[in-house]
């Protein structure tokens, strides 16, 4: 099937459901299709798309005069469709997509909190992003709300209605939001009987940064720096997605060498995080040997990144029009040597992880995420691949330079902690192969193009396969060449809810390793 045929079939379904497609609006929002629909058909469009086995990938809004423009993204066969509608800003009301796509839950609540959109049949009325630092009637992403408007003094959040304890022997275990380690704040509320977890509820948003608000009015380079700070361990991928969106809006193509270097940076970021996660997963079940070894390898890897790109996390390496630095010959050789060193060490470590009885006892069949649950929630990255869902934008919706590279993706069906660790292990090997190929075939030439601000209302969509999964970024420019709207969607929006499901029936002491196997970003979904 032609990858675009599904759109025609879906439009036919829309017609069968009598969904009104607004005239003249089936235009491109590069690289997606853009389709305007009547607000009264918003919910039915989701119902039809769900029946057509689409994946729901995100939602954002923007105040445009007297209306709120709302956008939602559907994906099928690696191709993306943006549904767009407009509702009165004074009485913004839409049907919810959550009944058909459970993964839409938190993003719709985020939209309700920050824009005031009332989703009429949303199953959860509780605040998500605002907590109680703003008055009930205040919606911080409205134009009337100043970015420097002081929030209310912090108050104990006593009105959040967690599921109450019921039944003999059942009790609550509150964990966080302040943790003993250096991780960001997040609250986990367990219901348990003995050591068995019956239910888990998550509560995030304790360090809301106002990313979407403070993006307004920035120039392209300022936005790239901000995007790189949405999530510190994903600085390359988020900056790339933002720059990709801006470059598509400006009709500007980075030079081939810059594109290849972006992929090199991205695969290095993937390997660094996977090395850290493998060690941390093992450490959470008392296998400290692996923590020592993989932390050592990650440290050496990040020192090479600092030497060649100026920063251990490669922050601010991706800029509009290209990359900030071009490694010289000795630096490129250092990167090659680092690849060889890691490839030499891993064959001595992987067999230990694959065949260690005490490790296997703690990881195999622990924290199982069933494929049907993973699909309903729309999980991404290693979460999806460990539960039998074969999805990777580098292959399914290839962008340069991956459109000329062989991208292999590991796939497992067990859906447990062991499978999620194995995906990481295999992705490291695959990324090393990509890095070798990128270094061997690095094109000559410049690494930056002069940036030119696009015309007013130019918009673009950035789609990048981050190390946690698909990152989706929307950008629209204003009349002065500055940012009018920026929305970055981290894969953690979809992966965090999976933790609430996969912990059911496990014992409380297994929560840390289940949590680490998910390793969602608190910051990435706390915009």
Legacy VTK file of the C-alpha trace (Angstrom):
# vtk DataFile Version 3.0
C-alpha trace
ASCII
DATASET POLYDATA
POINTS 527 float
0.000 0.000 0.000
1.214 3.506 -0.772
1.885 5.122 2.631
-0.482 7.947 1.768
-3.413 5.740 0.777
-4.533 5.461 4.383
-5.438 9.168 4.392
-7.869 8.722 1.525
-9.393 5.712 3.256
-9.686 7.623 6.540
-11.319 10.574 4.778
-13.785 8.130 3.276
-14.523 6.899 6.792
-15.000 10.500 7.905
-17.485 10.963 5.084
-19.321 7.814 6.123
-19.523 9.234 9.660
-20.727 12.599 8.284
-17.747 14.448 9.717
-17.523 17.899 8.168
-14.141 18.603 6.599
-13.661 22.362 6.314
-13.317 23.508 2.726
-9.874 24.382 1.484
-8.036 23.184 4.575
-6.475 19.915 3.363
-3.033 21.497 3.014
0.412 20.428 4.130
1.904 21.104 7.535
5.272 19.728 6.557
5.805 16.850 6.831
2.258 16.012 7.935
-1.118 16.409 6.272
-3.307 19.137 7.773
-7.050 18.670 7.861
-9.553 21.159 9.248
-12.760 19.750 10.737
-15.854 21.182 12.358
-15.562 21.383 16.181
-18.817 19.481 16.562
-17.138 16.514 14.855
-13.981 16.558 16.988
-14.978 13.571 19.108
-16.424 11.546 16.243
-13.229 12.074 14.261
-11.273 10.462 17.088
-13.748 7.601 17.308
-13.406 6.982 13.583
-9.605 7.225 13.681
-9.454 4.765 16.588
-11.601 2.287 14.665
-9.181 2.721 11.773
-6.280 1.752 14.062
-4.582 5.138 14.073
-2.158 6.116 16.814
-2.872 9.321 18.718
0.328 11.394 19.017
-0.437 14.709 20.700
-2.598 17.812 21.085
-1.888 21.524 21.450
-3.786 24.805 21.159
-3.121 28.443 20.370
-5.095 31.603 21.007
-5.763 33.324 17.686
-7.834 36.449 18.280
-11.353 35.487 19.345
-10.794 31.790 18.822
-8.676 28.956 20.131
-7.123 26.842 17.411
-6.783 23.223 18.558
-4.638 20.605 16.811
-4.363 16.850 17.344
-2.009 14.433 15.577
-2.902 10.975 14.271
-0.365 8.498 12.909
-0.699 5.444 10.719
1.866 3.573 8.618
4.516 6.098 9.689
2.515 8.968 8.205
1.080 11.872 10.229
-2.213 13.730 10.001
-2.943 16.917 11.975
-6.609 17.521 12.755
-7.324 21.231 13.272
-10.413 23.015 14.511
-11.326 26.433 15.929
-13.534 27.119 18.951
-14.632 30.381 20.620
-12.026 31.609 23.097
-14.782 32.813 25.396
-16.442 29.410 25.683
-13.931 26.794 24.508
-15.548 23.375 24.499
-14.720 20.151 22.664
-15.452 16.473 22.945
-12.603 14.513 24.490
-10.390 12.096 22.568
-9.551 10.197 25.769
-12.487 7.740 25.555
-11.003 6.478 22.274
-7.301 7.100 22.958
-6.475 6.724 26.687
-3.043 8.225 26.074
-4.746 11.577 25.413
-5.765 11.894 29.071
-2.960 14.000 30.517
-2.350 16.194 27.492
-6.032 17.132 27.355
-5.912 17.977 31.059
-2.779 20.058 30.373
-4.729 21.911 27.675
-7.665 22.416 30.018
-5.406 23.777 32.752
-3.372 26.175 30.628
-5.952 27.292 28.025
-9.287 26.618 29.712
-10.581 24.175 27.090
-13.504 22.205 28.511
-13.436 18.607 27.276
-17.053 17.663 27.794
-16.741 13.920 28.326
-13.225 13.696 29.729
-13.188 11.034 32.472
-10.894 12.926 34.884
-11.738 16.473 36.102
-8.614 16.873 38.261
-5.927 19.447 37.505
-2.758 18.110 35.933
-0.289 20.898 35.096
-1.360 23.832 37.238
-1.660 22.263 40.687
-2.771 25.039 43.028
-0.245 27.761 42.235
-2.688 29.697 40.027
-6.276 30.726 40.706
-8.926 28.453 39.245
-9.924 31.038 36.631
-6.348 31.727 35.468
-5.065 30.004 32.324
-1.365 30.787 31.864
-1.111 30.195 28.101
-3.786 32.777 27.305
-2.453 36.023 25.846
-3.863 38.010 28.780
-1.619 36.116 31.231
1.846 37.656 31.612
4.834 35.304 31.702
6.194 37.046 34.798
2.876 36.997 36.659
3.650 35.688 40.132
1.936 32.443 41.120
0.188 32.012 44.422
2.298 31.003 47.437
2.826 27.246 47.593
0.134 25.448 49.500
-0.220 21.814 50.530
-2.225 20.116 47.805
-4.963 18.559 49.878
-7.746 18.556 47.310
-6.320 16.117 44.740
-8.683 13.153 44.855
-6.521 10.064 44.765
-8.444 6.791 44.623
-9.338 6.095 48.266
-8.343 3.005 50.214
-11.113 0.423 50.360
-11.247 -3.109 51.657
-9.815 -4.989 54.605
-6.031 -5.088 54.661
-5.601 -2.434 51.945
-3.396 0.543 52.719
-1.719 3.528 51.021
1.990 4.162 50.488
2.751 7.764 49.481
6.161 8.220 47.842
7.557 11.647 46.964
7.360 14.186 45.474
10.726 14.733 47.201
13.001 11.714 46.725
16.185 10.563 48.406
18.171 10.689 45.169
18.811 13.461 42.651
15.818 12.685 40.429
13.191 15.333 39.806
10.076 15.539 41.976
7.160 13.235 41.325
4.528 11.743 43.595
3.530 8.066 43.505
0.507 6.889 45.503
0.310 3.108 45.953
-2.631 1.009 47.074
-1.366 -2.317 48.365
-2.341 -5.431 50.272
0.685 -6.843 52.011
3.465 -6.283 49.487
1.270 -6.629 46.395
0.456 -3.441 44.487
-3.232 -3.128 43.624
-3.080 0.336 42.074
-0.681 3.195 41.421
-1.413 6.836 40.699
1.208 9.318 39.544
1.226 13.058 40.167
3.723 15.283 38.374
4.082 18.945 37.541
5.893 20.107 40.670
8.549 22.020 38.730
6.438 23.521 35.967
8.853 25.616 33.894
6.495 27.585 31.661
8.383 26.425 28.554
5.502 27.120 26.173
4.951 30.609 27.566
8.548 31.806 27.678
9.112 30.531 24.141
6.831 33.276 22.814
8.798 36.161 21.340
12.140 34.350 21.113
14.197 34.289 17.959
15.101 30.994 16.301
18.413 30.589 18.122
16.826 31.403 21.464
14.162 28.786 20.851
16.771 26.150 19.978
18.524 26.814 23.296
15.209 26.590 25.153
14.221 23.367 23.365
17.509 21.807 24.422
16.442 22.381 28.020
12.984 20.812 27.841
14.660 17.618 28.994
18.362 17.664 29.862
19.085 14.042 28.968
17.463 14.564 25.551
18.960 17.934 24.680
20.141 16.863 21.204
16.879 15.275 20.115
14.631 18.069 21.420
16.829 20.752 19.865
16.873 18.810 16.588
13.078 18.502 16.557
12.682 22.233 17.225
15.225 23.190 14.565
13.624 20.778 12.111
10.236 22.434 12.681
11.698 25.930 12.252
13.665 24.943 9.161
10.581 23.435 7.566
8.673 26.625 8.322
11.495 28.669 6.760
11.976 26.277 3.810
15.644 26.015 4.786
17.634 22.800 4.354
20.761 22.323 6.507
23.899 21.248 4.614
24.521 17.481 4.291
27.499 17.508 6.668
25.405 19.217 9.351
22.623 16.676 8.943
25.080 13.798 9.304
26.595 15.408 12.406
23.123 15.818 13.927
22.571 12.087 13.554
25.992 11.408 15.038
25.107 13.569 18.053
21.724 11.871 18.384
23.117 8.338 18.331
25.735 9.307 20.906
22.962 10.640 23.124
21.029 7.386 22.676
24.040 5.271 23.669
24.922 7.424 26.708
21.420 7.140 28.146
21.065 3.437 27.426
24.397 2.748 29.146
23.220 4.635 32.200
19.830 2.921 32.241
21.263 -0.599 31.971
23.507 -0.001 34.965
20.717 1.641 36.971
18.225 -1.181 36.276
20.757 -3.719 37.543
21.607 -1.558 40.552
17.949 -1.401 41.590
17.986 -5.165 42.146
21.310 -5.148 43.980
23.571 -6.123 41.066
26.097 -3.363 41.677
28.743 -4.850 39.377
26.762 -3.813 36.310
26.177 -0.338 37.723
29.929 0.146 38.147
30.797 -1.145 34.697
28.127 0.662 32.688
28.607 3.896 34.630
32.314 3.685 33.794
31.542 3.186 30.108
29.072 6.056 30.102
31.610 8.339 31.781
34.248 7.584 29.148
31.636 8.101 26.420
30.567 11.478 27.786
34.156 12.637 28.188
34.608 12.024 24.470
31.467 14.059 23.802
32.772 16.923 25.918
36.145 16.857 24.138
34.621 16.848 20.650
31.447 18.933 21.099
32.177 21.131 24.104
29.652 19.633 26.512
29.161 16.247 28.172
25.477 16.236 27.161
26.227 17.995 23.832
23.992 20.882 24.824
23.526 23.683 22.258
25.280 21.610 19.595
22.227 21.712 17.286
21.318 25.181 16.015
18.955 26.531 13.335
20.486 25.845 9.940
22.966 23.227 11.101
25.271 22.472 14.020
27.449 24.707 16.177
30.784 22.944 15.730
32.587 20.809 13.182
34.916 18.205 14.754
38.428 18.239 13.307
40.381 15.171 12.203
41.826 14.298 15.657
38.386 14.671 17.236
36.788 12.425 14.633
39.486 9.840 15.301
38.734 10.071 19.026
35.093 9.308 18.281
36.103 6.299 16.174
38.365 5.056 18.963
35.516 5.449 21.456
33.243 3.353 19.263
35.905 0.638 19.032
36.518 0.672 22.796
32.821 0.289 23.598
32.356 -2.433 20.988
35.316 -4.304 22.512
33.966 -4.124 26.082
30.290 -4.967 25.563
30.799 -8.627 24.497
32.336 -9.264 27.905
29.433 -7.663 29.780
26.298 -8.601 27.841
26.612 -12.380 28.466
26.738 -11.690 32.214
23.450 -9.796 32.012
21.885 -12.445 29.775
22.837 -15.407 31.953
22.960 -14.402 35.612
20.381 -16.334 37.670
19.870 -13.750 40.418
19.437 -10.957 37.864
17.088 -13.039 35.749
15.019 -13.857 38.830
14.365 -10.160 39.468
13.872 -8.926 35.893
12.083 -11.683 33.957
8.250 -11.527 34.314
8.577 -8.365 36.426
6.554 -5.326 35.389
4.883 -6.866 32.346
3.270 -4.389 29.959
0.912 -6.358 27.731
1.002 -5.461 24.021
-2.684 -4.506 23.957
-2.189 -2.140 26.919
0.920 -0.637 25.330
-0.970 -0.057 22.099
-3.956 1.569 23.826
-1.708 3.949 25.731
0.377 4.753 22.643
3.721 4.004 24.297
6.862 4.765 22.341
10.529 3.836 22.012
11.961 0.963 24.029
8.658 0.680 25.914
6.855 -0.151 22.675
9.576 -2.377 21.228
9.736 -4.483 24.413
5.972 -5.100 24.155
5.918 -6.204 20.535
5.128 -2.837 18.911
7.533 -2.244 16.033
7.808 1.538 15.761
10.786 3.770 14.967
10.583 7.042 13.038
14.112 6.639 11.711
12.786 3.750 9.635
9.013 4.345 9.399
9.114 8.070 8.577
12.790 8.486 7.638
14.309 11.940 7.787
17.810 12.852 6.628
20.265 11.251 7.000
18.344 8.150 8.131
16.649 7.985 4.746
20.019 6.716 3.469
21.018 4.586 6.464
20.065 1.019 7.420
18.093 1.326 10.661
17.633 -1.951 12.539
15.191 -1.991 15.447
15.086 -4.717 18.135
11.714 -6.215 18.961
10.601 -8.381 21.888
7.180 -9.522 23.055
7.598 -10.321 26.781
6.988 -6.704 27.824
8.849 -7.143 31.124
11.798 -5.324 32.687
14.204 -7.800 31.091
12.805 -7.067 27.622
13.049 -3.316 28.129
16.686 -3.736 29.146
17.397 -5.979 26.140
16.002 -3.363 23.762
18.491 -0.896 25.197
21.333 -3.415 24.886
20.620 -4.112 21.235
20.003 -0.457 20.370
23.496 0.372 21.613
24.972 -2.129 19.150
22.824 -0.821 16.312
23.757 2.782 17.130
27.440 1.870 17.062
26.980 0.529 13.542
25.252 3.758 12.517
28.007 5.838 14.094
30.712 3.950 12.233
28.860 4.459 8.964
28.274 8.149 9.663
31.947 8.692 10.459
33.131 6.726 7.428
30.801 8.572 5.054
30.776 12.039 6.630
30.198 14.477 3.754
32.569 17.399 3.256
31.426 20.992 3.294
29.933 23.578 5.606
27.986 22.778 8.785
25.695 25.835 8.922
23.386 27.744 6.621
22.606 31.399 7.246
19.291 31.618 9.049
16.499 33.622 7.438
13.314 34.340 9.336
10.220 32.976 7.599
7.087 34.922 6.748
4.368 35.520 9.309
2.249 32.481 10.178
4.818 30.060 8.750
4.579 26.828 10.694
6.398 23.526 10.778
6.414 20.161 12.470
9.549 18.469 13.742
9.504 14.672 14.066
12.550 12.965 15.541
13.080 9.499 17.037
14.528 10.325 20.448
16.169 7.710 22.629
12.886 7.372 24.573
10.825 7.388 21.371
9.113 9.798 19.006
9.460 13.519 19.739
6.934 15.816 18.069
7.482 19.586 18.003
5.246 22.300 16.565
6.474 25.822 15.799
4.680 28.857 14.365
6.372 32.167 13.617
4.812 35.575 14.207
4.926 38.651 12.030
8.330 39.771 13.307
10.142 36.498 12.613
9.910 35.503 16.255
8.195 32.536 17.816
4.434 32.798 18.226
3.837 29.217 19.411
6.073 26.347 20.480
4.867 22.946 21.639
7.332 20.108 22.288
5.797 16.674 22.954
8.158 14.322 24.748
7.491 10.539 24.565
7.236 10.496 28.365
3.660 11.797 28.092
2.736 8.303 26.852
5.301 6.167 28.666
4.617 7.366 32.208
0.979 6.115 32.287
2.266 2.665 31.328
4.076 2.475 34.680
0.711 2.720 36.447
-0.441 -0.352 34.535
2.623 -2.600 34.493
3.093 -2.403 38.285
-0.244 -4.116 39.003
0.268 -7.407 40.812
3.957 -6.790 41.435
5.398 -6.354 44.907
6.230 -2.938 46.276
10.018 -3.647 46.420
9.966 -4.168 42.635
8.696 -0.647 41.988
12.177 0.972 41.723
13.321 -1.411 38.987
9.990 -1.138 37.162
10.252 2.635 37.355
13.833 2.643 36.094
12.927 0.325 33.216
10.400 2.961 32.102
12.624 5.934 32.993
10.134 8.561 31.912
11.253 12.171 32.040
9.602 14.278 34.734
10.848 17.428 33.024
9.911 16.365 29.500
6.202 16.255 30.280
6.230 19.114 32.820
6.324 22.005 30.383
LINES 1 528
527 0 1 2 3 4 5 6 7 8 9 10 11 12 13 14 15 16 17 18 19 20 21 22 23 24 25 26 27 28 29 30 31 32 33 34 35 36 37 38 39 40 41 42 43 44 45 46 47 48 49 50 51 52 53 54 55 56 57 58 59 60 61 62 63 64 65 66 67 68 69 70 71 72 73 74 75 76 77 78 79 80 81 82 83 84 85 86 87 88 89 90 91 92 93 94 95 96 97 98 99 100 101 102 103 104 105 106 107 108 109 110 111 112 113 114 115 116 117 118 119 120 121 122 123 124 125 126 127 128 129 130 131 132 133 134 135 136 137 138 139 140 141 142 143 144 145 146 147 148 149 150 151 152 153 154 155 156 157 158 159 160 161 162 163 164 165 166 167 168 169 170 171 172 173 174 175 176 177 178 179 180 181 182 183 184 185 186 187 188 189 190 191 192 193 194 195 196 197 198 199 200 201 202 203 204 205 206 207 208 209 210 211 212 213 214 215 216 217 218 219 220 221 222 223 224 225 226 227 228 229 230 231 232 233 234 235 236 237 238 239 240 241 242 243 244 245 246 247 248 249 250 251 252 253 254 255 256 257 258 259 260 261 262 263 264 265 266 267 268 269 270 271 272 273 274 275 276 277 278 279 280 281 282 283 284 285 286 287 288 289 290 291 292 293 294 295 296 297 298 299 300 301 302 303 304 305 306 307 308 309 310 311 312 313 314 315 316 317 318 319 320 321 322 323 324 325 326 327 328 329 330 331 332 333 334 335 336 337 338 339 340 341 342 343 344 345 346 347 348 349 350 351 352 353 354 355 356 357 358 359 360 361 362 363 364 365 366 367 368 369 370 371 372 373 374 375 376 377 378 379 380 381 382 383 384 385 386 387 388 389 390 391 392 393 394 395 396 397 398 399 400 401 402 403 404 405 406 407 408 409 410 411 412 413 414 415 416 417 418 419 420 421 422 423 424 425 426 427 428 429 430 431 432 433 434 435 436 437 438 439 440 441 442 443 444 445 446 447 448 449 450 451 452 453 454 455 456 457 458 459 460 461 462 463 464 465 466 467 468 469 470 471 472 473 474 475 476 477 478 479 480 481 482 483 484 485 486 487 488 489 490 491 492 493 494 495 496 497 498 499 500 501 502 503 504 505 506 507 508 509 510 511 512 513 514 515 516 517 518 519 520 521 522 523 524 525 526
